[in-house]
Amino acid sequence: MSYQVRIARQAAEYLRRLDRTTQARITRRLDQIAADPFGPQTKQLKGAGGRRTARVGDWRIVFRVEPAERVVEVSAIGPRGGVYRGL
């Protein structure tokens, strides 16, 4: 049973502005995260309050998992250099 993915408004807007190829790559990774948010394609962020990250080329997806509700909450999508600022 997979998890439901909820994308924050700011992350959804950022995703919408990307080119179609990058959107498709990130969407495929979100599908993988929904199937297994603790899988090998993700890693725990240190000191970020239980957040995890997934890599898609030079892009990163930052999310939090709510296992009891079976929900993955995506808080940020962005380039590697800037997505971690402010976490």
CNS distance restraints for C-alpha pairs under 8 A (distance, minus, plus):
assign (resid   1 and name CA) (resid  35 and name CA) 7.32 0.50 0.50
assign (resid   2 and name CA) (resid  34 and name CA) 5.45 0.50 0.50
assign (resid   2 and name CA) (resid  35 and name CA) 4.57 0.50 0.50
assign (resid   2 and name CA) (resid  36 and name CA) 7.03 0.50 0.50
assign (resid   2 and name CA) (resid  70 and name CA) 7.55 0.50 0.50
assign (resid   3 and name CA) (resid  34 and name CA) 4.71 0.50 0.50
assign (resid   3 and name CA) (resid  35 and name CA) 6.31 0.50 0.50
assign (resid   3 and name CA) (resid  36 and name CA) 7.73 0.50 0.50
assign (resid   3 and name CA) (resid  37 and name CA) 7.91 0.50 0.50
assign (resid   3 and name CA) (resid  70 and name CA) 4.84 0.50 0.50
assign (resid   3 and name CA) (resid  71 and name CA) 5.18 0.50 0.50
assign (resid   3 and name CA) (resid  72 and name CA) 6.38 0.50 0.50
assign (resid   4 and name CA) (resid  34 and name CA) 6.30 0.50 0.50
assign (resid   4 and name CA) (resid  70 and name CA) 6.35 0.50 0.50
assign (resid   4 and name CA) (resid  71 and name CA) 4.76 0.50 0.50
assign (resid   4 and name CA) (resid  72 and name CA) 6.05 0.50 0.50
assign (resid   5 and name CA) (resid  30 and name CA) 7.60 0.50 0.50
assign (resid   5 and name CA) (resid  34 and name CA) 6.27 0.50 0.50
assign (resid   5 and name CA) (resid  71 and name CA) 5.93 0.50 0.50
assign (resid   5 and name CA) (resid  72 and name CA) 4.78 0.50 0.50
assign (resid   5 and name CA) (resid  73 and name CA) 6.04 0.50 0.50
assign (resid   5 and name CA) (resid  74 and name CA) 7.19 0.50 0.50
assign (resid   6 and name CA) (resid  71 and name CA) 7.19 0.50 0.50
assign (resid   6 and name CA) (resid  72 and name CA) 6.11 0.50 0.50
assign (resid   6 and name CA) (resid  73 and name CA) 4.84 0.50 0.50
assign (resid   6 and name CA) (resid  74 and name CA) 6.02 0.50 0.50
assign (resid   7 and name CA) (resid  11 and name CA) 6.32 0.50 0.50
assign (resid   7 and name CA) (resid  12 and name CA) 5.98 0.50 0.50
assign (resid   7 and name CA) (resid  73 and name CA) 5.97 0.50 0.50
assign (resid   7 and name CA) (resid  74 and name CA) 4.69 0.50 0.50
assign (resid   7 and name CA) (resid  75 and name CA) 6.53 0.50 0.50
assign (resid   8 and name CA) (resid  12 and name CA) 6.14 0.50 0.50
assign (resid   8 and name CA) (resid  73 and name CA) 7.31 0.50 0.50
assign (resid   8 and name CA) (resid  74 and name CA) 6.00 0.50 0.50
assign (resid   8 and name CA) (resid  75 and name CA) 5.36 0.50 0.50
assign (resid   8 and name CA) (resid  76 and name CA) 7.29 0.50 0.50
assign (resid   9 and name CA) (resid  13 and name CA) 6.17 0.50 0.50
assign (resid  10 and name CA) (resid  14 and name CA) 6.27 0.50 0.50
assign (resid  10 and name CA) (resid  75 and name CA) 7.85 0.50 0.50
assign (resid  10 and name CA) (resid  76 and name CA) 7.23 0.50 0.50
assign (resid  11 and name CA) (resid  15 and name CA) 6.15 0.50 0.50
assign (resid  11 and name CA) (resid  74 and name CA) 7.30 0.50 0.50
assign (resid  11 and name CA) (resid  75 and name CA) 6.30 0.50 0.50
assign (resid  11 and name CA) (resid  76 and name CA) 4.88 0.50 0.50
assign (resid  11 and name CA) (resid  77 and name CA) 5.25 0.50 0.50
assign (resid  11 and name CA) (resid  78 and name CA) 7.94 0.50 0.50
assign (resid  12 and name CA) (resid  16 and name CA) 6.10 0.50 0.50
assign (resid  13 and name CA) (resid  17 and name CA) 6.45 0.50 0.50
assign (resid  14 and name CA) (resid  18 and name CA) 6.77 0.50 0.50
assign (resid  14 and name CA) (resid  77 and name CA) 6.82 0.50 0.50
assign (resid  14 and name CA) (resid  78 and name CA) 7.36 0.50 0.50
assign (resid  15 and name CA) (resid  23 and name CA) 6.28 0.50 0.50
assign (resid  15 and name CA) (resid  77 and name CA) 6.94 0.50 0.50
assign (resid  16 and name CA) (resid  23 and name CA) 7.35 0.50 0.50
assign (resid  18 and name CA) (resid  22 and name CA) 6.34 0.50 0.50
assign (resid  18 and name CA) (resid  23 and name CA) 6.09 0.50 0.50
assign (resid  19 and name CA) (resid  23 and name CA) 6.19 0.50 0.50
assign (resid  20 and name CA) (resid  24 and name CA) 6.09 0.50 0.50
assign (resid  21 and name CA) (resid  25 and name CA) 6.34 0.50 0.50
assign (resid  22 and name CA) (resid  26 and name CA) 6.14 0.50 0.50
assign (resid  23 and name CA) (resid  27 and name CA) 6.00 0.50 0.50
assign (resid  24 and name CA) (resid  28 and name CA) 6.15 0.50 0.50
assign (resid  25 and name CA) (resid  29 and name CA) 6.39 0.50 0.50
assign (resid  25 and name CA) (resid  56 and name CA) 7.03 0.50 0.50
assign (resid  26 and name CA) (resid  30 and name CA) 6.20 0.50 0.50
assign (resid  26 and name CA) (resid  56 and name CA) 6.42 0.50 0.50
assign (resid  27 and name CA) (resid  31 and name CA) 6.30 0.50 0.50
assign (resid  28 and name CA) (resid  32 and name CA) 6.42 0.50 0.50
assign (resid  29 and name CA) (resid  33 and name CA) 6.17 0.50 0.50
assign (resid  29 and name CA) (resid  54 and name CA) 7.81 0.50 0.50
assign (resid  29 and name CA) (resid  56 and name CA) 7.23 0.50 0.50
assign (resid  30 and name CA) (resid  34 and name CA) 6.10 0.50 0.50
assign (resid  31 and name CA) (resid  35 and name CA) 6.35 0.50 0.50
assign (resid  32 and name CA) (resid  36 and name CA) 6.27 0.50 0.50
assign (resid  32 and name CA) (resid  37 and name CA) 7.51 0.50 0.50
assign (resid  33 and name CA) (resid  37 and name CA) 4.40 0.50 0.50
assign (resid  33 and name CA) (resid  38 and name CA) 7.66 0.50 0.50
assign (resid  33 and name CA) (resid  39 and name CA) 7.56 0.50 0.50
assign (resid  33 and name CA) (resid  41 and name CA) 7.84 0.50 0.50
assign (resid  33 and name CA) (resid  42 and name CA) 7.78 0.50 0.50
assign (resid  34 and name CA) (resid  72 and name CA) 6.99 0.50 0.50
assign (resid  37 and name CA) (resid  42 and name CA) 6.96 0.50 0.50
assign (resid  37 and name CA) (resid  65 and name CA) 7.13 0.50 0.50
assign (resid  37 and name CA) (resid  72 and name CA) 7.46 0.50 0.50
assign (resid  38 and name CA) (resid  42 and name CA) 6.28 0.50 0.50
assign (resid  38 and name CA) (resid  43 and name CA) 7.49 0.50 0.50
assign (resid  41 and name CA) (resid  54 and name CA) 6.05 0.50 0.50
assign (resid  41 and name CA) (resid  55 and name CA) 7.26 0.50 0.50
assign (resid  42 and name CA) (resid  52 and name CA) 6.57 0.50 0.50
assign (resid  42 and name CA) (resid  53 and name CA) 5.50 0.50 0.50
assign (resid  42 and name CA) (resid  54 and name CA) 4.55 0.50 0.50
assign (resid  42 and name CA) (resid  55 and name CA) 7.31 0.50 0.50
assign (resid  43 and name CA) (resid  52 and name CA) 5.49 0.50 0.50
assign (resid  43 and name CA) (resid  53 and name CA) 5.51 0.50 0.50
assign (resid  43 and name CA) (resid  54 and name CA) 6.66 0.50 0.50
assign (resid  44 and name CA) (resid  50 and name CA) 7.08 0.50 0.50
assign (resid  44 and name CA) (resid  51 and name CA) 6.30 0.50 0.50
assign (resid  44 and name CA) (resid  52 and name CA) 4.40 0.50 0.50
assign (resid  44 and name CA) (resid  53 and name CA) 6.49 0.50 0.50
assign (resid  45 and name CA) (resid  50 and name CA) 7.01 0.50 0.50
assign (resid  45 and name CA) (resid  51 and name CA) 5.73 0.50 0.50
assign (resid  45 and name CA) (resid  52 and name CA) 5.28 0.50 0.50
assign (resid  45 and name CA) (resid  53 and name CA) 6.68 0.50 0.50
assign (resid  46 and name CA) (resid  50 and name CA) 8.00 0.50 0.50
assign (resid  48 and name CA) (resid  87 and name CA) 6.25 0.50 0.50
assign (resid  50 and name CA) (resid  64 and name CA) 6.49 0.50 0.50
assign (resid  51 and name CA) (resid  62 and name CA) 6.75 0.50 0.50
assign (resid  51 and name CA) (resid  63 and name CA) 5.55 0.50 0.50
assign (resid  51 and name CA) (resid  64 and name CA) 4.66 0.50 0.50
assign (resid  51 and name CA) (resid  65 and name CA) 7.49 0.50 0.50
assign (resid  52 and name CA) (resid  62 and name CA) 5.81 0.50 0.50
assign (resid  52 and name CA) (resid  63 and name CA) 5.36 0.50 0.50
assign (resid  52 and name CA) (resid  64 and name CA) 5.99 0.50 0.50
assign (resid  52 and name CA) (resid  65 and name CA) 7.93 0.50 0.50
assign (resid  53 and name CA) (resid  60 and name CA) 6.59 0.50 0.50
assign (resid  53 and name CA) (resid  61 and name CA) 5.45 0.50 0.50
assign (resid  53 and name CA) (resid  62 and name CA) 4.52 0.50 0.50
assign (resid  53 and name CA) (resid  63 and name CA) 6.19 0.50 0.50
assign (resid  54 and name CA) (resid  60 and name CA) 5.71 0.50 0.50
assign (resid  54 and name CA) (resid  61 and name CA) 5.14 0.50 0.50
assign (resid  54 and name CA) (resid  62 and name CA) 6.70 0.50 0.50
assign (resid  55 and name CA) (resid  59 and name CA) 6.06 0.50 0.50
assign (resid  55 and name CA) (resid  60 and name CA) 4.81 0.50 0.50
assign (resid  55 and name CA) (resid  61 and name CA) 6.54 0.50 0.50
assign (resid  56 and name CA) (resid  60 and name CA) 6.02 0.50 0.50
assign (resid  56 and name CA) (resid  61 and name CA) 7.80 0.50 0.50
assign (resid  58 and name CA) (resid  79 and name CA) 5.91 0.50 0.50
assign (resid  58 and name CA) (resid  80 and name CA) 5.61 0.50 0.50
assign (resid  59 and name CA) (resid  77 and name CA) 7.16 0.50 0.50
assign (resid  59 and name CA) (resid  78 and name CA) 5.49 0.50 0.50
assign (resid  59 and name CA) (resid  79 and name CA) 4.44 0.50 0.50
assign (resid  59 and name CA) (resid  80 and name CA) 5.36 0.50 0.50
assign (resid  60 and name CA) (resid  76 and name CA) 7.99 0.50 0.50
assign (resid  60 and name CA) (resid  77 and name CA) 5.72 0.50 0.50
assign (resid  60 and name CA) (resid  78 and name CA) 5.56 0.50 0.50
assign (resid  60 and name CA) (resid  79 and name CA) 6.02 0.50 0.50
assign (resid  60 and name CA) (resid  80 and name CA) 5.66 0.50 0.50
assign (resid  60 and name CA) (resid  83 and name CA) 6.92 0.50 0.50
assign (resid  61 and name CA) (resid  74 and name CA) 7.06 0.50 0.50
assign (resid  61 and name CA) (resid  75 and name CA) 7.92 0.50 0.50
assign (resid  61 and name CA) (resid  76 and name CA) 5.93 0.50 0.50
assign (resid  61 and name CA) (resid  77 and name CA) 4.63 0.50 0.50
assign (resid  61 and name CA) (resid  78 and name CA) 6.86 0.50 0.50
assign (resid  62 and name CA) (resid  74 and name CA) 5.92 0.50 0.50
assign (resid  62 and name CA) (resid  75 and name CA) 5.81 0.50 0.50
assign (resid  62 and name CA) (resid  76 and name CA) 5.10 0.50 0.50
assign (resid  62 and name CA) (resid  77 and name CA) 6.35 0.50 0.50
assign (resid  62 and name CA) (resid  83 and name CA) 7.84 0.50 0.50
assign (resid  63 and name CA) (resid  72 and name CA) 6.60 0.50 0.50
assign (resid  63 and name CA) (resid  73 and name CA) 5.40 0.50 0.50
assign (resid  63 and name CA) (resid  74 and name CA) 4.15 0.50 0.50
assign (resid  63 and name CA) (resid  75 and name CA) 5.43 0.50 0.50
assign (resid  63 and name CA) (resid  76 and name CA) 7.03 0.50 0.50
assign (resid  64 and name CA) (resid  72 and name CA) 5.83 0.50 0.50
assign (resid  64 and name CA) (resid  73 and name CA) 5.24 0.50 0.50
assign (resid  64 and name CA) (resid  74 and name CA) 6.54 0.50 0.50
assign (resid  64 and name CA) (resid  75 and name CA) 7.59 0.50 0.50
assign (resid  65 and name CA) (resid  70 and name CA) 7.57 0.50 0.50
assign (resid  65 and name CA) (resid  71 and name CA) 6.05 0.50 0.50
assign (resid  65 and name CA) (resid  72 and name CA) 4.61 0.50 0.50
assign (resid  65 and name CA) (resid  73 and name CA) 6.33 0.50 0.50
assign (resid  66 and name CA) (resid  70 and name CA) 5.76 0.50 0.50
assign (resid  66 and name CA) (resid  71 and name CA) 5.16 0.50 0.50
assign (resid  66 and name CA) (resid  72 and name CA) 6.24 0.50 0.50
assign (resid  66 and name CA) (resid  73 and name CA) 7.78 0.50 0.50
assign (resid  67 and name CA) (resid  71 and name CA) 6.56 0.50 0.50
assign (resid  76 and name CA) (resid  83 and name CA) 6.71 0.50 0.50
assign (resid  77 and name CA) (resid  83 and name CA) 6.68 0.50 0.50
assign (resid  78 and name CA) (resid  82 and name CA) 6.80 0.50 0.50
assign (resid  78 and name CA) (resid  83 and name CA) 5.07 0.50 0.50
assign (resid  79 and name CA) (resid  83 and name CA) 5.86 0.50 0.50
assign (resid  80 and name CA) (resid  84 and name CA) 7.54 0.50 0.50
